[in-house]
Amino acid sequence: MIPVVMSGGSGTRLWPLSRKHKPKQFLNLFGDDSMFQQTILRLKGLDSASPIVVCNESHRFMVAEQLLEIGIESPSILLEPAGRNTAPAIVSAAFQALSREQDPVLLVLAADHVIADIEAFHQAIKVAEQQALAGNLVTFGIVPNCAHTGYGYIQAEEKETISAVKQFVEKPDLATAEQYLASGEYYWNSGMFMFKASLLIEEMNKFNPDIVEKCRLAVSQSEQDLDFVRLNKTAFEACPSDSIDYALMEKTNKAVVVPLDAGWNDVGSWSSLWECSQQDENNNVLKGDVEIQNVKNAYIHSEHRLVSAIGVEDLVIVETADAVMVASKAQAQDIKDIVAKLKAQSRPEAENHRLCYRPWGYYDSIDLGERFQVKRIRVKPGASLSLQMHHHRAEHWVVVQGTAEVTRDDEVFLLSENESTFIPVGQKHRLHNPGRVPLEIIEIQSGGYLGEDDIVRFQDNYHRN
């Protein structure tokens, strides 16, 4: 069995904690591991191979780093050149799996789900695997505990057992959801699946041969780039965009649903995050430096500063280094509208955190003003930034920890703690950490334009443009 982990996302539903370049699956919302890491770790104890992860290019180094942190060796990381929904992503993963194994069973998982009862989850997977080996396309149906209007539903032909799928239905209104719940025939659509790779392709070819052909070309013409497999851009971008539900599961006569009652949640909003978290005696969830008085049913998260609240109920309050968000839990799902406004205004807070991760480490933009910016840069041992130059800005570097190897045009020299150097506009330069401890510098940029796109790269260890 090969797990296929779908790791897309726009980072809007849990803004400002999640952003476009660090969506919720990469956040440590429940303990010391990210949701992406927990998705893979909860498979421990099952007979499964190294996973295939499907993600977009901007998340690739985060995916690789988080896999390394939990000891996952030899994963396949497929990079989508464009978003084409779940059907092309899963079909591409199937072709990639067939290049590794002879007709494996694929377990398709989302990277951002919470599952509380691991034993029940494992049992459902074992049942589903037998169904997949018998020639069925399996979907996991979540046993509903309320009339939820935020999920799609699956109607089964038989109640409370493994069953053929009667139909998939869209997100209902409340009255319809209550009817579904009362009937006992319906499950929430989890978006998790299991099937043999060959059967997936065979069935998809009946209903959407264009998707199959484009994905076959995208994988066969893919390129290996460090630890990543870059799907062919031309082929993949020509692929129709469709979900696996619409493209296949609603059309095939081989769909079966396996009931799953394991404390599942897709953490699709701040209110669902509150529901999944440990609450105090007043039903509050408090993270970070928070002081409250007469507060009930609240989710309050502080990352950098003291947050205090008095006499409020049913609120979500989230503080990060560059943004504060306050919302009623009842309307917290509308945070996507705020993010849309920020994007329309070209606000950087819509896409990036102040702390931005890179394959060599990270930088933190600690101050910004007219014609200057100050960053704290941390470089991992042995890592290097690209050999680059800037047309519009000069840079001053001050070493505060470790040793820096500086390339400046034709000269290469070392800087120790409390030493500094100057990089003029237009001069080629590179920063390298030759030591065994992290290198930390303060960088002061000055000039008429300070955007991240003012970088001309000449050499890069990570194959970035």
N, C-alpha and C positions, 0 to 999 in steps of 0.2 A: 504494500500500500504506500502510495506517494502522496503526502499532503501537498495541496496547492493552496497557497495563502494569497488572497487578494488584498493588496495593500495600496489601494487608491485613496481618494478623499480630497476634499477641497478645503478642509480646516475651518468651515464656517459655523458648524453647529455648536461648538464649544469655545467660540471666540470669547475673550482674548487669550485663553490658555492655548487653544489650537489656532494655527495659522496655515495659510496655503503651503508654506514650505516646512511645516511641522504639524501635520494633522494629528488628531487625537490618539491614533494607534501608537504613536511614538512617545506618548506622555506616560509618566508613572502616576496614574490616577488611583491605583489600588495596590499599594505596596512598593517594593523596591524595583520591580520589573515593569516595563512598559506593557501596554495591552497587546502589542505585536509580539513581544517576547512571551507573554503569558499564553497566547494562542498556540505557540509551538511547544512551550513547556508542559502544557496540560495534556499533550499526547504521550508523555513519558509513561512507559509501561505497556504501550501498544507496539505491535510489530510493524513499525513504519520506517520508511527510508528517509534520507535527507530531503528536506522540502524543496519545492519549487515556489519561489516568491515572484509575483507579478506586481511591478510598481512602475512609477514614472521616473524619468531620468533625474529630476531634482531631488528625489528621495534616496538615490542609490547608495550613497555613502552612509547615510543614516541606517539603512537596512543592513548593509554589510557590517557596520560597527556593532549594531545591536545583536546580530547573529553571532558575531565573534564573542561578545560578552557572555553569551549563554552556552558557548562551546559547540555551536553547530558547525560541522565540517562539511565541505564540498557541497554547499547548496547551489541550486540553479537560480540565478536572479535574472529574470526577464525584464527588460526595459521597454516599456511601451513608448513609441515616439509620439503618440497622441492618444487621448482618451476615446475609446470606442465601446464603452460599456462592458458588461460581464461576459457576453457570449464570445466575442473575439479573444478576450483575455484567457478564458477557460479553454477554448479550442487551441489556441497557441500553446498553452501549457500542456495540453494533451499530446500535441506533436513533439514537444520537447521531451515529455516523459517517454514516448515511444522510442526516442533516440537513446534513452538510457536503459530502459528495461523492455522485456518482451510483454507487451499488453498488460501493464499494471492497472490495478484499481486506483482511482484518484479520489481523494477525500478533499473536497473543495470547501475552504473555510474563509470567512472574513477576518481581517486582522484586528477588528475593533469590537468584538463581542465579549460579554462577561458570561461565564458559566460557573455557577457556584458548586454544583454537585458533580465532581469529576468522575466518580464511580458510575453514576447514572449515564453520564456522557459516554464513557468508555463502553458501557453495555449497549447503548444505542448504536455506536459505531460498529461493534461486532455483529449485531443483528443486520445492520445495513450492508456490511461487507458480504454477508451470505446472499443477500438479495442482489447485490451488484454482480457477484460471481454467477448467479443464476440467470443473468441477462436482463436485469431491470435497471432503470434510471431512478435512483433514490433521491428523494428530498426529505429533509428532516422537518417535521411539523411540530412546532412548539405547543404543548398543551396550554391553552389560555387560562389565565386566572382572573381576567376581567374583560369587559367589553371595550377593548382598545381600538381606537380609531386611527392610530398611527401606523398600523401594520397591514400588509396584504394578508389574505387568508387562503387556506387550502381546504377544499371540501373533499372529504374521504368517502368512499363508497361504503365502508364499514366503520363502526365506532370502536374507539379504544383498542385498536390493534393495527398491525401492519396491513395496509390496504392499498388497492389501486386508487389513483387520484381521479376524482370525479370532475373537479374544475378548480382553476385558480381564479380568485376574485380580487378586485382592487380594494384599496383602503375604503372601508364603509363609513357611513354616518353612524351616529350613536345608536339610533333605533335598530338599524340593520345589524350592527355589531352585537347588540343585546340578543337579537334573534339567533345569530350564529352561536353565541355562547350557550343559550338555552337548548339548542338542538343537539349539542354534543357531537356534531358531524364535522366541525371546523377546527382547524389549527392555524396558529400564526405562521406565516411564511418566514422561515429563518434565513433563507438565502444560503444554506449549507446543502451540499450535495455529495453523492458518491456514485461512481459508475466506472466501468472499464473504459479505458481510453479509446479502444477501437470502437466500442458501441456508441460512445458519444459522437465520434466522427461519422460513423455510419448513419446514425439517426439525424444528425445535423445536415448531412449531405442530402437527405430526403427533402428537408424543408427550407434550408438556406445554403445551397451549394456554393454561393458566392463567398459567404463567410469562410467556409472550409477551404476553398481554393486560395483566397487571399492570405489566410493564416498559414497554410502550408508553404506558400511562397515566402512569407515573412520569416518563418522559422528556418527553412532550407537556405535562405539567402542572408541569414543573420550573421553578425560578426561578434567574435569574442573580444571583449575590452576589459582587461584586468580580470576581475572576478565576475564580470557581467556579460550577459548575452543581449546584444542590441538587435531587436527585431528590425527587419528591413523596413525602412521608413516609407518607401514608395508603396510597397505591397500593403503594409498595415494601414496607412492612411487612406488607401482605396477601399478598405474593408467597410461594409455597412456597420453602423452603430446600432446595437440591439442588446437587450438583456437576455440571459439564458432562459428566463421564464417565457418571454414572448417568442424568442427564436426557436425554442425547442420544447420546453416542459409542458406548455399549454397545447402543443400539437401532437406529441408522441402518444402512442398507446402503451408505452412501456414504463410510464411514470408510476412509482409507488411512494407512499408516504410512511415513514417510520416515526412514531410518536416520540417526542423528547420532552421529558419533564425534569429539568436539571438546573433550575434557577437561571434561565437564559435572559439576557437583556442586551439590546444592541447599542445602549448608551447614546441614543439619538438626540438627546436634549439635556439641558441643565437639570430639569426636573427628574429625568431618568437617572442621571448621575447621582442626584440626591437620594433617590430610592435605593440605589445599589450600595451606598456607602453606609458605614457604621454611624448611627445617630445617637445623640445623648438623650437624657431624660426629657428634654423639651423638643425632641425631634430635630435638633440642629446638627449640621455637619460643619465642623470648623477645621480649617487647614491653615497652618502657619501662625503668624503673630496676630492673634485676634482676641479682642476683649469685648464682651457683650453684657447687656443687662436687659432683662425682660424681653428676650428675643425667642421666638418659636418658629419651628418649621422652616428654618433658613439653611441655605448653603453659602458659607462665607470662606473665601480662599484668599490668602495673602501670600505673595511671593517675596516682596522686598520691604514693605513698610507695615507699621502697626495699622490695623483696621479695627475701628470700634463701631459698635452699633447699639442703639438704645430704643426699646419700645417698638420694634418692627416684627412683622410676621410674614411668612411665605415669600421671602425675598431671596434672590441670588445676588451675591456681591463678590466680585472677582477683581483682585488687584494684581497687575503685573508691573514690570519695570517701566512700561511705556503706555499703559492704558488702565482705566478703571471702568467696570461695567456693573450697573445696578439694574435689576429687572425683577418683576413679579414672576414667581414660578409659573403662573398660569400663562404668561406671555413670553417666557424665555425662549421658546422655539422660534420666535420672530427675530432673533439676533441676526439671522442671515440677512435681514433687510438693512440693518446697520452696516454690516460688512459690505453689502452692495453699494451703499452710499459712500463708504470709505474708498472703495475701488474706483467709483466714479470720480472721486476727488483726487485720485492717484496718491492716496495716503499710504505710506509704507507700512503702517500698523495693520493693514488688511492682509498682508502677505508674510511679513517677517517679524520675528521677535527682535528685541534689541540685541539679544545674544544670538548670533548666527553661527551654526556649525559648518565646518568645512572638513574635507578629508584629512587635512593636516592638523586640525584642532578647532579653535573657534575664535571669534572676536566679539567684543562687547562695545557697542557705541555708547560711551559714557558721557559725552557732551557734544553738542552740535550748535553752531552759530553761523552768522553770516561770514562766509569765506574761511571757515575753519571747522574741523571735526577732530575729536579725540577718541581713540580706540584703545582698549586693552586687548592685546593679542596673546594667545597662548598656543604654542607649537609643541606637538607631541615629540618625544625623543626620537631622533632619526628622521623626522619629517621635514619637508621643505615646501615653501610657497613656490609658485611658478617664477621663472625668470621673466620679468615683465617691465613695462614702462608706462608712464602716464603723460598725457598731453597737457593736462590742465592743473595738476597739483604737484606740489613738493611735499616731502615727508621728513619729519624728524623722528628718530627712534631712540628710546632710552631703555636700556636693559634693567629690569628690576629683579629678575630671577633667572638663573641659569647662564648659559654661554651661547652667544649668537655668532654664527658664521655669516658674514655679510659679503655678498657679491655686488660690486658697484662698477659697472662697465668692465674694465680689464683687471681690476684689483679685487683680491679676496683677503679678508682680514677677520679677526676675532674681536668680539666685544664681550666684556665681563660685566658683572653687576655694577650699576651706577655709571657705566660708560654710555656714550651716545654717538650718533652719526647723523648726517644730513644727506638726503637724496634729492637732488635738484629736479625740476621739471624736465621730462624727456630723457632721463638717464636710466639705462637698463639696470635692474637690481633684483636681488633675490635674498630671502631670509631662510636660513637653514639652522636646525637644532642638531649639533653634532654630539650633544651630551646624552646622559642617561636619565636626566630629570627634565620635567617640562620647562620650556623656555617661555618667559613672560616679558613682554615689552609694552611700553606705552608709546603709541604712535600718534603724532600730531600732524594732521594734514592741513595744508593751507593752499588756497587757490580759488579761481573763479568758478570751478565746477568740481564737485566732490562725489559724484555718483559712482556706483560700483561698476558701471559699464565703461568707465574711463580706464580700462585695462587692456593693454596690448600684450598678449602672451607669446613668448618666443620658445620656451620649453616648459613642459608641465608633466610631472610624474603621474598625474591622474587623468591625462588625456582630455582635459577641458579645452574648449576653444578660447 
